[in-house]
């Protein structure tokens, strides 16, 4: 009647499965490595974020268009220098040569090979057996020689020297990698916090005072200047312009009246007969 505990299935994630206990060496290496790596990575991460922003800007607006243009030019050049000649070579040289070689193999070499196999079959079998026996003996000798001189010393070297050193190095590298990851993420959080603080300070020191001055001082002053100075000045300028135009028209009219009083009205030009038809259905030069 007791319920059996469920076994972890293969679909469970690795973090849900129980982890093996860590030794004292791992704990002793982890803490100082993470502290040193964090102090080293923090300025690198700040510099990396700045360089990444500059690189994104340069790539988006400078390098990407240049790379696309260069890629198109290189593609056209490669097509003209490689694809077109290789296509011509394949079509007019390699394809006919392949057909000729296939005909030679099928019509000449294959019949010759079949004839040679029919005539030399017993000799070939004996030679093959002798070669196989000699090759087998040489292979066995080489195997034991290589095992005694190479394999056994290599196994001893790996088991007693290289494997312990590799385990220690693996622990150091793993902890260094994890420390780099933690330090990189922490430096990223710190860099974003510093950026937010600098942005807030910039807004409080420059943007908000400038906005307050614009909204509280400059906008009312601008409205007063517009209503009391600029608008009356514009109206006065328009009135002066209208008065000047009226005076000009009056002066021209007085000058015309004076000329007419002194010299009389100007004579009208005499009409000239242009010898044009005056009928109803005809067209003249004025139409």
C-alpha positions as CSV (number, residue, x, y, z in Angstrom):
1,X,0.0,0.0,0.0
2,X,3.0,2.3,0.1
3,X,3.6,4.6,-2.9
4,X,6.9,4.2,-4.6
5,X,8.9,7.4,-5.2
6,X,8.9,8.5,-8.8
7,X,12.1,8.2,-10.7
8,X,13.4,11.2,-12.6
9,X,12.6,10.9,-16.3
10,X,15.0,11.8,-19.1
11,X,12.9,14.9,-20.0
12,X,13.6,16.6,-16.7
13,X,16.1,19.5,-16.9
14,X,19.6,19.3,-15.6
15,X,19.0,21.9,-12.9
16,X,16.1,19.8,-11.4
17,X,18.3,16.7,-10.9
18,X,20.4,16.4,-7.7
19,X,23.9,17.7,-8.1
20,X,26.9,15.8,-6.7
21,X,28.6,17.4,-3.7
22,X,31.5,19.7,-4.4
23,X,34.9,19.2,-2.7
24,X,37.0,21.6,-0.7
25,X,39.3,22.3,-3.6
26,X,36.4,23.6,-5.7
27,X,35.2,25.9,-3.0
28,X,38.7,27.2,-2.2
29,X,39.3,28.0,-5.9
30,X,35.9,29.5,-6.6
31,X,35.7,32.5,-4.2
32,X,39.1,34.2,-4.9
33,X,38.8,33.5,-8.7
34,X,35.3,35.1,-8.8
35,X,36.5,38.2,-6.8
36,X,39.6,38.7,-9.1
37,X,37.6,38.1,-12.3
38,X,34.9,40.5,-11.2
39,X,37.5,43.3,-10.6
40,X,39.1,42.6,-14.0
41,X,35.9,42.2,-16.0
42,X,34.1,45.3,-14.7
43,X,36.1,47.9,-16.7
44,X,36.3,45.6,-19.7
45,X,32.4,45.3,-19.6
46,X,32.0,49.1,-19.4
47,X,34.4,49.6,-22.3
48,X,32.7,46.7,-24.2
49,X,29.3,48.3,-23.9
50,X,30.6,51.7,-25.2
51,X,32.4,50.0,-28.1
52,X,29.3,47.9,-28.9
53,X,27.1,51.0,-29.1
54,X,29.7,52.8,-31.4
55,X,30.1,49.6,-33.4
56,X,26.3,49.2,-33.9
57,X,26.1,52.8,-35.1
58,X,29.0,52.5,-37.5
59,X,27.7,49.1,-38.8
60,X,24.2,50.4,-39.4
61,X,25.0,53.6,-41.1
62,X,28.5,53.2,-42.5
63,X,29.8,49.7,-42.8
64,X,26.6,47.8,-43.8
65,X,26.0,50.0,-46.9
66,X,29.7,49.8,-47.9
67,X,29.7,46.0,-47.4
68,X,26.6,45.5,-49.4
69,X,28.0,47.6,-52.3
70,X,31.4,45.7,-52.1
71,X,29.5,42.4,-52.0
72,X,27.5,43.3,-55.1
73,X,30.7,44.4,-56.9
74,X,32.6,41.2,-55.8
75,X,29.7,39.0,-56.9
76,X,29.6,40.6,-60.3
77,X,33.3,40.4,-60.7
78,X,33.4,36.7,-59.6
79,X,30.6,35.9,-61.9
80,X,32.4,37.5,-64.8
81,X,35.8,36.1,-64.0
82,X,34.9,32.6,-62.7
83,X,31.4,31.5,-63.3
84,X,31.2,32.4,-67.0
85,X,34.6,30.9,-67.9
86,X,34.0,27.7,-65.8
87,X,30.6,27.3,-67.4
88,X,32.1,27.6,-70.8
89,X,34.9,25.2,-69.9
90,X,32.5,22.6,-68.5
91,X,30.1,22.9,-71.4
92,X,32.6,22.9,-74.3
93,X,35.7,21.0,-72.9
94,X,35.0,18.8,-69.9
95,X,31.7,17.4,-71.0
96,X,33.0,16.2,-74.4
97,X,36.2,14.9,-72.7
98,X,34.1,13.0,-70.1
99,X,32.0,11.4,-72.8
100,X,35.2,10.4,-74.7
101,X,36.7,8.8,-71.5
102,X,33.5,7.0,-70.7
103,X,33.4,5.6,-74.3
104,X,37.1,4.5,-73.9
105,X,36.4,2.8,-70.6
106,X,33.3,1.0,-71.8
107,X,34.5,0.1,-75.3
108,X,38.3,-0.5,-74.8
109,X,39.5,-0.9,-71.2
110,X,36.6,-3.1,-69.9
111,X,37.0,-5.8,-72.6
112,X,40.8,-5.8,-72.1
113,X,40.3,-6.2,-68.3
114,X,37.9,-9.1,-68.7
115,X,40.3,-10.8,-71.1
116,X,43.2,-10.4,-68.6
117,X,41.1,-11.8,-65.7
118,X,40.2,-14.9,-67.7
119,X,43.8,-15.6,-68.6
120,X,45.6,-14.9,-65.2
121,X,43.1,-16.2,-62.5
122,X,45.1,-19.0,-60.9
123,X,48.3,-16.9,-60.7
124,X,46.5,-14.0,-59.2
125,X,44.9,-16.2,-56.5
126,X,48.2,-17.6,-55.4
127,X,49.8,-14.2,-55.3
128,X,46.9,-12.8,-53.3
129,X,47.2,-15.6,-50.7
130,X,50.9,-15.1,-50.3
131,X,50.5,-11.3,-50.0
132,X,47.7,-11.8,-47.4
133,X,49.9,-14.2,-45.3
134,X,52.9,-11.8,-45.3
135,X,50.7,-8.8,-44.6
136,X,49.0,-10.6,-41.7
137,X,52.4,-11.5,-40.1
138,X,53.7,-8.0,-40.5
139,X,50.4,-6.6,-39.0
140,X,50.7,-8.8,-35.9
141,X,54.3,-7.9,-35.4
142,X,53.7,-4.2,-35.8
143,X,50.7,-4.4,-33.5
144,X,52.7,-5.9,-30.6
145,X,55.6,-3.6,-31.2
146,X,53.5,-0.5,-31.2
147,X,51.6,-1.8,-28.1
148,X,54.8,-2.4,-26.1
149,X,56.7,0.7,-27.2
150,X,53.9,3.3,-27.5
151,X,50.5,2.3,-26.1
152,X,51.5,1.0,-22.6
153,X,53.9,3.9,-21.8
154,X,51.2,6.3,-23.1
155,X,48.5,4.7,-20.9
156,X,50.8,4.9,-17.8
157,X,51.7,8.5,-18.5
158,X,48.0,9.4,-18.9
159,X,46.8,7.5,-15.8
160,X,49.4,8.7,-13.4
161,X,50.4,12.2,-14.6
162,X,48.2,13.7,-17.2
163,X,44.8,12.7,-15.9
164,X,45.3,14.3,-12.4
165,X,46.7,17.4,-13.9
166,X,43.8,17.5,-16.4
167,X,41.3,17.2,-13.6
168,X,42.8,20.1,-11.7
169,X,43.0,22.2,-14.8
170,X,39.4,21.3,-15.7
171,X,38.3,22.5,-12.2
172,X,40.3,25.7,-12.6
173,X,39.0,26.4,-16.1
174,X,35.4,25.6,-15.1
175,X,35.5,27.8,-12.1
176,X,37.2,30.6,-14.1
177,X,34.6,30.3,-16.8
178,X,31.7,30.4,-14.3
179,X,33.4,33.3,-12.6
180,X,33.7,35.1,-15.9
181,X,30.1,34.6,-16.6
182,X,28.9,35.8,-13.2
183,X,31.3,38.8,-13.4
184,X,30.2,39.6,-16.9
185,X,26.5,39.6,-15.9
186,X,27.2,41.6,-12.7
187,X,29.3,44.1,-14.6
188,X,26.4,44.4,-17.1
189,X,23.9,45.1,-14.3
190,X,26.3,47.7,-12.8
191,X,27.0,49.3,-16.2
192,X,23.2,49.6,-16.8
193,X,22.8,51.1,-13.3
194,X,25.6,53.6,-13.9
195,X,24.0,54.5,-17.2
196,X,20.7,55.1,-15.6
197,X,22.3,57.2,-12.9
198,X,24.2,59.3,-15.4
199,X,21.0,59.7,-17.5
200,X,19.0,60.8,-14.4
201,X,21.8,63.2,-13.4
202,X,21.9,64.6,-16.9
203,X,18.1,65.0,-16.9
204,X,18.1,66.7,-13.4
205,X,21.0,68.9,-14.0
206,X,20.4,70.0,-17.6
207,X,17.1,68.9,-19.2
208,X,14.7,69.7,-16.3
209,X,16.2,73.2,-15.6
210,X,16.2,74.0,-19.3
211,X,12.6,72.8,-19.6
212,X,11.6,74.8,-16.6
213,X,13.3,77.9,-17.9
214,X,11.7,77.5,-21.3
215,X,8.3,76.8,-19.9
216,X,8.3,79.3,-17.0
217,X,10.5,82.2,-18.3
218,X,11.1,82.1,-22.1
219,X,7.5,81.2,-23.1
220,X,5.8,84.0,-21.2
221,X,8.5,86.5,-22.3
222,X,8.1,85.3,-25.8
223,X,4.3,85.8,-25.6
224,X,4.8,89.3,-24.2
225,X,7.3,90.3,-26.8
226,X,5.0,88.9,-29.5
227,X,1.9,90.7,-28.3
228,X,3.5,94.0,-27.2
229,X,6.4,94.4,-29.7
230,X,6.3,92.1,-32.7
231,X,2.6,92.2,-33.5
232,X,2.3,96.0,-33.2
233,X,5.5,96.4,-35.2
234,X,4.2,94.2,-37.9
235,X,0.9,96.0,-38.0
236,X,2.7,99.4,-38.1
237,X,5.0,98.1,-40.9
238,X,1.9,97.0,-42.9
239,X,0.2,100.4,-42.3
240,X,3.4,102.2,-43.4
241,X,3.6,100.0,-46.5
242,X,-0.1,100.7,-47.4
243,X,0.5,104.5,-46.8
244,X,3.7,104.4,-49.0
245,X,1.8,102.6,-51.8
246,X,-1.1,105.1,-51.5
247,X,1.4,108.1,-51.6
248,X,3.1,106.5,-54.6
249,X,-0.2,106.1,-56.5
250,X,-1.1,109.7,-55.6
251,X,2.3,111.0,-56.8
252,X,2.0,109.1,-60.1
253,X,-1.5,110.4,-60.6
254,X,-0.5,114.0,-59.9
255,X,2.5,113.7,-62.3
256,X,0.2,112.3,-65.0
257,X,-2.3,115.2,-64.4
258,X,0.4,117.8,-64.5
259,X,1.8,116.3,-67.8
260,X,-1.7,116.2,-69.3
261,X,-2.3,119.9,-68.2
262,X,1.0,121.1,-69.7
263,X,1.4,119.0,-72.8
264,X,-2.1,117.8,-73.4
265,X,-3.3,114.2,-73.8
266,X,-1.0,111.9,-75.7
267,X,-2.0,111.3,-79.3
268,X,-3.4,107.9,-80.0
269,X,-1.5,105.8,-82.6
270,X,-3.2,105.7,-86.0
271,X,-4.8,102.5,-87.0
272,X,-2.9,100.6,-89.7
273,X,-4.7,98.6,-92.3
274,X,-3.2,95.2,-92.1
275,X,-5.1,94.0,-95.1
276,X,-6.8,91.3,-93.3
277,X,-10.2,89.9,-94.3
278,X,-13.1,91.1,-92.4
279,X,-15.6,88.4,-93.3
280,X,-17.5,86.4,-90.7
281,X,-16.0,83.0,-91.3
282,X,-12.4,84.2,-91.8
283,X,-9.6,84.1,-89.2
284,X,-7.3,87.0,-88.5
285,X,-3.9,87.3,-86.9
286,X,-5.5,88.4,-83.6
287,X,-7.4,85.2,-83.2
